Amino acid sequence: MILQTMLSNKINSKLLIKATLLVGFISFTFSNANAQEIIQDDVPQVETTKDTIVKKTRIKADGVAAVVGDYIILESDLDREIAQLEAQGADLKGFSRCELFGSLLESKLYAHQAIQDSVLVNELYIKSRTEQQIQGILAQTKGDMQGLLDFYKKDSEQALREEMDEINKNQYLAQEMQNKVTGDIEVTPEEVRTFFNDIPEDERPIFGTELKLAQIVIIPEVTEESKQAVIDKLKGFKTDIEENGSSFTTKVLFYTEDSASKSTGGKYTLNRNQPRMVKEFRDVAFSMQEGEISEPFETDFGYHIILLEKIRGQEYDVRHILIRPELTQEAIKKAKDQIDEVRAKIVDGSITFAEAAREFSDEEETKYEGGQMTNPTTQDFNFELTRMEPELYAQIQNLKDGEISEVLQDEDRVNRIKFKILTVTDRIDDHKADFAQDYLKIKELALQDKQVDAVAKWQKKTIEETYIKINGEYRDCDFQGNWLKK
């Protein structure tokens, strides 16, 4: 038994299951495989065998499964969670129904206690979250609002929004309460050492192979002519709307390159106290008057014009059109030729990879580190091979240490085309945990262990102080917490 197994009874049941369930209810998108498939209202009764979920054909009438403080959990709440998670391809093997139900109890306990502790709810965040979720689902179902209403058994979009607001509010309260319990917990170096030394030698974890990667990125340069063409086009839109009464929303639908807001007519709600868009966008929006259309302006994403529709205190309702300048074939070829030349110089030893990155790379985040890439998950330079993003893994899987990749064409949310070369600067083969070498990973495990202990103590105390009633078959569950108050 290695360390991950040793900790799983604590961490997985309290954190992993909870995280899995929180994904389920409102982020459901009718399944990737069949975007129009709707789960039927009658959900088959789900019963458990040891560590697995088994469906039976018997249909059970809905009823109150539990009460936690001010919250009621219906039988159908858990059935729907399971059905939706399975529709999204979640692997529930190994999770019993009792474990999944226990995680719902925990979420309601957090939310109930958050209200008792007067945790403030960020209403703007709740509304924004609901809007993002609805638009995300509609984007994947080709705008099928009626299908969305049918799935949630709602008569109107307003009723759906109200229910989703309430769900988001409860999740927000639960998350804020969890943060309140664990947010200030830290581990000292001595606690990390003690945690590590308490693990028997033969149970210490095996950490997978890790790589340190570096890259050089060359981005084709946009010509001044291309920029001016976009500016002129957006100025034409502004004139047509102001002088001829053309519809801003119609122009969004035909011309904007912001796919995320196209279905809503380019609409965003900004708040002065909560930055959402890039600074340049906010600065323009917050300087405008209601009904005004901005002059074209530039951000990293391209050129925009904004229509300010409504000011409600700190909130600004805006619509925008985004157009990105065209890249000429000459600019693309010039960038490709440049990175070919840089690669040739590195390969023949005229310059090191790190020197070339600092001199030639267009990627500000990596060039001053000699091209060294930062793992976005861990914020260090190590990439664990088995947890690497598939696209990045495909690009480096055959590279030997110190070898330079072929030139790769890539893209990101800002650049439609960019060229890059990669190299492996260091490799740490899979190995048994070593305190000095793996200190940051061990520290993270020690912190998780301490947080879980704090949650367990808080949960035990709060269960004792909260009205809780478990009904029916769930009274036979072997819960980790004393939910039955035996």
C-alpha positions as CSV (number, residue, x, y, z in Angstrom):
1,M,0.0,0.0,0.0
2,I,1.5,3.3,-1.1
3,L,0.9,6.8,0.3
4,Q,-1.9,7.6,-2.2
5,T,-3.8,4.5,-1.1
6,M,-3.1,5.3,2.6
7,L,-4.6,8.8,2.2
8,S,-7.5,7.9,-0.1
9,N,-9.9,7.0,2.7
10,K,-9.5,10.5,4.0
11,I,-9.0,12.6,0.9
12,N,-11.0,10.8,-1.8
13,S,-14.2,10.4,0.1
14,K,-14.2,14.0,1.4
15,L,-12.7,15.9,-1.5
16,L,-12.8,13.8,-4.7
17,I,-16.4,12.7,-4.4
18,K,-17.5,16.1,-3.4
19,A,-15.7,17.7,-6.4
20,T,-17.2,15.0,-8.7
21,L,-20.7,15.7,-7.6
22,L,-20.3,19.5,-7.8
23,V,-19.5,19.1,-11.5
24,G,-22.9,17.4,-12.1
25,F,-26.0,19.3,-11.7
26,I,-25.8,22.5,-13.7
27,S,-22.8,21.9,-15.9
28,F,-24.6,19.0,-17.6
29,T,-24.5,19.4,-21.4
30,F,-26.7,16.6,-22.7
31,S,-23.6,14.4,-23.2
32,N,-20.8,15.0,-25.8
33,A,-21.7,12.0,-27.8
34,N,-25.3,13.1,-28.5
35,A,-25.9,16.7,-27.8
36,Q,-29.7,16.4,-28.2
37,E,-30.1,13.4,-25.9
38,I,-32.4,14.2,-22.9
39,I,-32.4,12.1,-19.8
40,Q,-35.9,11.0,-19.1
41,D,-37.8,12.4,-16.1
42,D,-38.3,9.0,-14.5
43,V,-34.9,7.9,-13.3
44,P,-34.4,4.1,-12.6
45,Q,-33.9,3.3,-8.9
46,V,-30.3,2.9,-8.2
47,E,-29.1,0.5,-5.6
48,T,-25.7,-0.6,-4.5
49,T,-23.6,-3.6,-4.1
50,K,-20.2,-3.3,-2.5
51,D,-18.3,-0.4,-4.1
52,T,-20.3,-0.2,-7.2
53,I,-23.6,1.3,-8.6
54,V,-26.1,-1.1,-10.1
55,K,-29.3,0.0,-11.9
56,K,-32.6,-1.8,-11.4
57,T,-35.8,-1.3,-13.3
58,R,-38.0,-0.6,-10.3
59,I,-39.2,3.0,-10.1
60,K,-39.3,4.5,-6.6
61,A,-41.6,7.4,-5.7
62,D,-39.8,10.6,-4.8
63,G,-39.5,11.4,-1.1
64,V,-37.4,13.2,1.5
65,A,-34.2,11.3,1.9
66,A,-32.7,13.6,4.5
67,V,-32.9,16.9,6.3
68,V,-29.8,18.8,7.2
69,G,-30.5,22.0,9.1
70,D,-32.6,24.1,6.8
71,Y,-32.0,21.9,3.7
72,I,-34.1,19.0,2.4
73,I,-32.5,16.3,0.2
74,L,-35.0,14.5,-2.0
75,E,-34.5,11.0,-3.3
76,S,-34.6,12.3,-6.8
77,D,-31.7,14.8,-6.1
78,L,-29.2,11.9,-5.8
79,D,-30.8,10.0,-8.7
80,R,-30.4,12.9,-11.0
81,E,-26.8,13.5,-9.9
82,I,-25.9,9.9,-10.8
83,A,-27.8,10.0,-14.1
84,Q,-26.2,13.2,-15.2
85,L,-22.7,12.2,-14.1
86,E,-23.0,8.9,-16.0
87,A,-24.3,10.8,-19.1
88,Q,-21.2,12.9,-19.0
89,G,-19.0,9.8,-18.9
90,A,-18.0,10.0,-15.3
91,D,-16.5,6.8,-13.9
92,L,-18.6,6.0,-10.8
93,K,-17.1,2.5,-10.4
94,G,-15.9,2.1,-6.9
95,F,-18.3,4.8,-5.5
96,S,-21.3,3.3,-3.6
97,R,-24.6,5.1,-3.4
98,C,-24.1,5.7,0.2
99,E,-20.7,7.4,-0.4
100,L,-22.3,9.7,-3.0
101,F,-25.2,10.4,-0.7
102,G,-22.8,11.2,2.1
103,S,-21.1,13.8,-0.1
104,L,-24.5,15.5,-0.6
105,L,-25.0,15.6,3.1
106,E,-21.6,17.2,3.6
107,S,-22.4,19.9,0.9
108,K,-25.7,20.7,2.7
109,L,-24.0,20.9,6.1
110,Y,-21.4,23.3,4.7
111,A,-24.2,25.5,3.2
112,H,-26.4,25.4,6.3
113,Q,-23.5,26.4,8.5
114,A,-22.4,29.2,6.1
115,I,-25.8,30.8,6.6
116,Q,-25.6,30.4,10.4
117,D,-22.2,32.1,10.3
118,S,-23.6,34.9,8.1
119,V,-21.4,34.2,5.1
120,L,-22.2,36.9,2.6
121,V,-23.3,35.8,-0.9
122,N,-21.9,37.5,-3.9
123,E,-25.1,37.9,-5.9
124,L,-23.3,39.2,-9.0
125,Y,-21.1,36.1,-9.1
126,I,-24.2,33.9,-8.8
127,K,-26.0,35.6,-11.6
128,S,-22.9,35.6,-13.8
129,R,-22.3,31.9,-13.1
130,T,-25.8,31.0,-14.0
131,E,-25.5,33.1,-17.3
132,Q,-22.3,31.4,-18.2
133,Q,-23.7,27.9,-17.5
134,I,-26.9,28.5,-19.6
135,Q,-24.9,30.0,-22.5
136,G,-22.4,27.1,-22.3
137,I,-25.1,24.5,-22.5
138,L,-26.9,26.4,-25.3
139,A,-23.7,26.7,-27.3
140,Q,-23.4,22.9,-27.3
141,T,-27.0,22.3,-28.0
142,K,-27.4,24.8,-30.9
143,G,-29.5,27.1,-28.8
144,D,-32.1,24.5,-27.8
145,M,-33.6,26.5,-24.9
146,Q,-36.8,24.4,-25.0
147,G,-34.8,21.2,-24.7
148,L,-33.0,22.7,-21.7
149,L,-36.4,23.7,-20.1
150,D,-37.8,20.2,-20.8
151,F,-34.8,18.6,-19.1
152,Y,-35.2,20.6,-15.9
153,K,-39.0,20.4,-16.1
154,K,-39.4,24.2,-16.1
155,D,-42.1,26.2,-17.8
156,S,-40.0,29.3,-18.5
157,E,-36.4,30.5,-18.8
158,Q,-37.0,32.7,-15.7
159,A,-38.0,29.7,-13.6
160,L,-34.9,27.8,-14.8
161,R,-32.7,30.8,-13.9
162,E,-34.2,31.0,-10.4
163,E,-33.5,27.4,-9.7
164,M,-30.0,27.5,-11.1
165,D,-29.3,30.7,-9.0
166,E,-30.4,28.8,-5.9
167,I,-28.2,25.8,-6.7
168,N,-25.2,28.1,-7.5
169,K,-25.9,30.0,-4.2
170,N,-25.8,26.8,-2.2
171,Q,-22.6,25.7,-3.9
172,Y,-21.1,29.1,-3.3
173,L,-22.0,28.9,0.4
174,A,-20.6,25.4,0.7
175,Q,-17.3,26.5,-1.0
176,E,-17.0,29.6,1.2
177,M,-17.6,27.5,4.3
178,Q,-14.9,25.0,3.2
179,N,-12.5,27.8,2.6
180,K,-13.3,29.2,6.1
181,V,-12.5,25.8,7.7
182,T,-9.3,25.1,5.7
183,G,-8.2,28.5,4.3
184,D,-5.8,29.4,7.1
185,I,-4.2,26.0,7.5
186,E,-0.5,25.8,6.7
187,V,2.2,23.2,7.3
188,T,5.6,23.9,8.7
189,P,8.8,22.2,7.4
190,E,8.9,20.2,10.6
191,E,5.3,19.0,10.1
192,V,6.2,18.0,6.5
193,R,9.2,16.0,7.8
194,T,7.2,14.3,10.5
195,F,4.4,13.4,8.0
196,F,7.0,11.9,5.7
197,N,8.9,10.0,8.4
198,D,5.6,8.5,9.7
199,I,5.2,6.7,6.3
200,P,6.7,3.2,6.5
201,E,9.6,2.8,4.1
202,D,7.8,0.2,2.0
203,E,4.7,2.3,1.8
204,R,6.2,5.5,0.4
205,P,4.8,6.5,-2.9
206,I,6.3,6.1,-6.3
207,F,6.3,9.4,-8.2
208,G,6.1,9.2,-12.0
209,T,8.6,10.4,-14.5
210,E,8.8,14.2,-14.7
211,L,10.2,16.4,-17.4
212,K,11.4,19.9,-17.6
213,L,10.5,21.5,-20.9
214,A,11.5,24.6,-22.8
215,Q,10.2,26.2,-25.9
216,I,10.9,29.0,-28.4
217,V,7.8,30.6,-30.0
218,I,7.8,32.8,-33.1
219,I,4.5,34.6,-33.9
220,P,3.8,36.0,-37.3
221,E,3.7,39.8,-37.3
222,V,0.5,41.5,-38.2
223,T,1.1,44.3,-40.8
224,E,0.0,47.9,-40.2
225,E,-2.2,47.6,-43.3
226,S,-4.1,44.6,-41.8
227,K,-4.6,46.5,-38.6
228,Q,-5.9,49.6,-40.4
229,A,-8.3,47.5,-42.5
230,V,-9.9,46.2,-39.3
231,I,-10.0,49.7,-37.7
232,D,-11.7,51.0,-40.9
233,K,-14.2,48.2,-40.9
234,L,-15.2,48.7,-37.3
235,K,-15.5,52.5,-37.8
236,G,-17.8,51.7,-40.7
237,F,-20.0,49.6,-38.4
238,K,-20.1,52.4,-35.9
239,T,-21.2,55.0,-38.5
240,D,-23.8,52.6,-40.0
241,I,-25.4,52.1,-36.6
242,E,-25.3,55.7,-35.5
243,E,-26.3,57.3,-38.8
244,N,-28.4,54.7,-40.5
245,G,-30.0,52.9,-37.5
246,S,-28.5,49.5,-38.3
247,S,-28.6,46.9,-35.5
248,F,-25.5,46.4,-33.4
249,T,-26.7,42.9,-32.5
250,T,-27.1,41.9,-36.1
251,K,-23.6,43.0,-36.9
252,V,-22.3,41.0,-33.9
253,L,-24.0,37.9,-35.4
254,F,-22.5,38.4,-38.8
255,Y,-19.0,39.7,-38.0
256,T,-17.7,39.1,-34.4
257,E,-14.9,36.7,-33.9
258,D,-15.8,36.3,-30.2
259,S,-17.5,32.9,-30.4
260,A,-18.2,32.9,-26.6
261,S,-20.6,35.9,-26.8
262,K,-21.9,35.5,-30.3
263,S,-25.1,33.7,-29.3
264,T,-26.0,36.6,-26.8
265,G,-25.3,39.3,-29.3
266,G,-21.9,40.1,-27.9
267,K,-23.3,40.9,-24.4
268,Y,-21.2,41.0,-21.2
269,T,-22.0,42.4,-17.8
270,L,-19.0,44.1,-16.2
271,N,-18.6,45.2,-12.6
272,R,-16.3,47.9,-11.4
273,N,-15.4,46.0,-8.3
274,Q,-14.8,42.6,-10.0
275,P,-12.4,42.6,-13.0
276,R,-13.6,40.2,-15.7
277,M,-12.3,41.4,-19.1
278,V,-8.8,42.6,-19.9
279,K,-7.8,46.0,-18.6
280,E,-8.0,47.8,-22.0
281,F,-11.6,46.5,-22.4
282,R,-12.7,47.6,-18.9
283,D,-11.0,51.0,-19.2
284,V,-13.0,51.8,-22.4
285,A,-16.3,50.4,-21.1
286,F,-16.2,52.3,-17.8
287,S,-15.4,55.6,-19.5
288,M,-18.6,55.5,-21.7
289,Q,-22.1,56.9,-21.4
290,E,-25.3,54.8,-21.9
291,G,-26.1,54.4,-25.6
292,E,-22.6,55.3,-26.7
293,I,-20.5,53.3,-29.1
294,S,-16.7,53.4,-28.6
295,E,-14.1,54.1,-31.2
296,P,-12.1,50.9,-32.3
297,F,-9.5,49.9,-29.7
298,E,-7.0,47.1,-29.4
299,T,-6.5,44.3,-26.9
300,D,-4.4,41.1,-27.1
301,F,-7.4,39.4,-28.8
302,G,-7.8,41.9,-31.6
303,Y,-9.8,45.1,-32.2
304,H,-13.2,45.9,-30.6
305,I,-16.0,48.4,-30.6
306,I,-18.3,48.5,-27.5
307,L,-21.9,49.6,-27.2
308,L,-22.8,50.5,-23.6
309,E,-26.4,49.6,-23.1
310,K,-27.1,50.1,-19.5
311,I,-25.4,51.3,-16.3
312,R,-26.8,49.8,-13.0
313,G,-24.8,51.1,-10.2
314,Q,-21.5,49.2,-10.4
315,E,-22.7,47.0,-13.2
316,Y,-22.3,47.9,-16.9
317,D,-24.2,45.9,-19.6
318,V,-22.1,46.1,-22.8
319,R,-22.1,44.5,-26.3
320,H,-19.0,44.3,-28.4
321,I,-17.7,43.2,-31.8
322,L,-14.3,41.6,-32.0
323,I,-12.3,41.4,-35.3
324,R,-8.8,40.1,-35.6
325,P,-6.5,41.4,-38.3
326,E,-5.7,39.0,-41.1
327,L,-2.3,37.5,-41.3
328,T,-0.6,37.7,-44.7
329,Q,1.1,34.7,-46.2
330,E,4.3,36.8,-46.3
331,A,4.1,37.3,-42.5
332,I,3.5,33.6,-41.9
333,K,6.4,32.6,-44.2
334,K,8.7,35.0,-42.5
335,A,7.9,33.6,-39.1
336,K,8.4,30.1,-40.3
337,D,11.7,30.9,-41.9
338,Q,12.9,32.6,-38.8
339,I,12.2,29.7,-36.5
340,D,13.8,27.3,-39.0
341,E,16.9,29.5,-38.9
342,V,16.9,29.6,-35.1
343,R,16.5,25.8,-34.9
344,A,19.4,25.3,-37.3
345,K,21.7,27.5,-35.2
346,I,20.8,25.6,-32.0
347,V,21.4,22.2,-33.7
348,D,24.8,23.2,-35.1
349,G,25.9,24.6,-31.7
350,S,26.1,28.3,-32.7
351,I,23.8,29.2,-29.8
352,T,22.3,27.4,-26.9
353,F,18.5,26.9,-26.6
354,A,18.3,29.2,-23.6
355,E,20.2,31.9,-25.4
356,A,18.1,31.6,-28.5
357,A,14.9,31.8,-26.4
358,R,16.0,35.0,-24.7
359,E,17.0,36.6,-28.0
360,F,14.3,35.4,-30.4
361,S,11.2,34.0,-28.6
362,D,8.0,36.1,-28.8
363,E,6.5,34.4,-25.7
364,E,7.0,36.8,-22.8
365,E,6.1,34.3,-20.2
366,T,9.0,32.0,-21.0
367,K,11.7,33.8,-22.9
368,Y,13.4,35.4,-19.9
369,E,13.6,32.0,-18.3
370,G,15.5,30.6,-21.3
371,G,12.3,29.2,-22.7
372,Q,11.6,27.2,-19.5
373,M,7.9,26.3,-19.4
374,T,5.9,26.5,-16.1
375,N,3.4,23.8,-15.2
376,P,0.1,25.7,-14.9
377,T,-1.1,23.2,-12.3
378,T,1.8,23.1,-9.9
379,Q,3.4,26.5,-10.8
380,D,6.9,24.9,-11.0
381,F,9.0,23.7,-13.9
382,N,8.1,19.9,-13.6
383,F,5.6,18.2,-15.8
384,E,4.6,14.7,-14.7
385,L,4.5,12.5,-17.8
386,T,1.2,10.7,-16.9
387,R,-0.6,14.0,-16.1
388,M,0.6,16.0,-19.1
389,E,-2.0,17.5,-21.4
390,P,-2.5,15.2,-24.4
391,E,-1.5,17.8,-27.0
392,L,1.8,18.6,-25.2
393,Y,2.5,15.0,-24.6
394,A,2.1,14.2,-28.3
395,Q,4.6,16.9,-29.1
396,I,7.4,15.8,-26.8
397,Q,6.8,12.0,-26.3
398,N,9.6,11.0,-28.7
399,L,12.1,13.6,-27.7
400,K,15.4,12.5,-26.2
401,D,17.0,14.7,-23.6
402,G,18.6,17.7,-25.2
403,E,17.0,16.9,-28.6
404,I,15.3,19.8,-30.5
405,S,11.8,19.1,-31.8
406,E,10.9,19.8,-35.4
407,V,9.1,23.1,-36.0
408,L,5.5,22.8,-34.8
409,Q,2.6,25.0,-35.9
410,D,0.3,25.8,-33.1
411,E,-2.4,28.3,-32.0
412,D,-3.9,29.7,-28.8
413,R,-6.8,32.0,-27.8
414,V,-4.8,35.1,-28.9
415,N,-2.8,33.8,-31.9
416,R,-4.3,31.9,-34.7
417,I,-0.9,30.8,-35.9
418,K,2.4,30.5,-34.1
419,F,5.5,28.4,-34.6
420,K,7.5,26.7,-31.9
421,I,10.3,24.3,-31.1
422,L,10.6,22.4,-27.9
423,T,13.3,20.6,-25.9
424,V,13.6,18.4,-22.8
425,T,16.0,20.2,-20.4
426,D,15.8,17.7,-17.6
427,R,14.2,14.3,-16.8
428,I,13.5,12.7,-13.5
429,D,12.7,9.0,-13.8
430,D,10.0,7.4,-11.7
431,H,11.3,6.9,-8.2
432,K,10.3,6.2,-4.6
433,A,9.5,9.5,-2.8
434,D,12.6,11.3,-1.6
435,F,12.2,14.0,1.0
436,A,14.7,16.4,-0.5
437,Q,13.9,15.8,-4.1
438,D,10.2,15.7,-3.8
439,Y,9.7,18.2,-0.9
440,L,7.0,20.2,-2.7
441,K,4.9,17.2,-3.5
442,I,5.2,15.8,0.0
443,K,4.4,19.2,1.5
444,E,1.2,19.2,-0.6
445,L,0.2,15.8,0.7
446,A,1.0,16.8,4.2
447,L,-1.2,19.9,3.8
448,Q,-4.1,17.9,2.4
449,D,-3.8,15.5,5.3
450,K,-3.9,18.4,7.8
451,Q,-6.9,20.0,6.0
452,V,-8.8,16.7,6.0
453,D,-8.2,16.3,9.7
454,A,-9.5,19.8,10.2
455,V,-12.6,19.1,8.1
456,A,-13.3,15.9,10.0
457,K,-13.1,17.7,13.4
458,W,-15.3,20.5,12.1
459,Q,-17.8,18.1,10.6
460,K,-18.0,16.0,13.8
461,K,-18.7,19.1,15.9
462,T,-21.1,20.6,13.5
463,I,-23.1,17.4,13.0
464,E,-23.6,17.3,16.8
465,E,-24.9,20.8,16.8
466,T,-27.2,20.6,13.7
467,Y,-30.6,19.1,13.2
468,I,-30.1,16.1,10.9
469,K,-32.6,13.4,10.0
470,I,-31.8,10.5,7.6
471,N,-34.7,8.5,6.2
472,G,-35.3,5.1,4.7
473,E,-32.6,2.9,3.2
474,Y,-29.9,5.5,3.9
475,R,-30.2,4.7,7.6
476,D,-28.4,1.5,6.8
477,C,-25.4,3.3,5.2
478,D,-22.0,3.0,6.9
479,F,-21.2,6.8,6.8
480,Q,-17.8,8.1,7.8
481,G,-19.4,10.9,9.8
482,N,-21.9,10.4,12.6
483,W,-24.9,11.4,10.4
484,L,-27.2,9.0,12.2
485,K,-26.1,10.4,15.6
486,K,-25.7,7.0,17.1
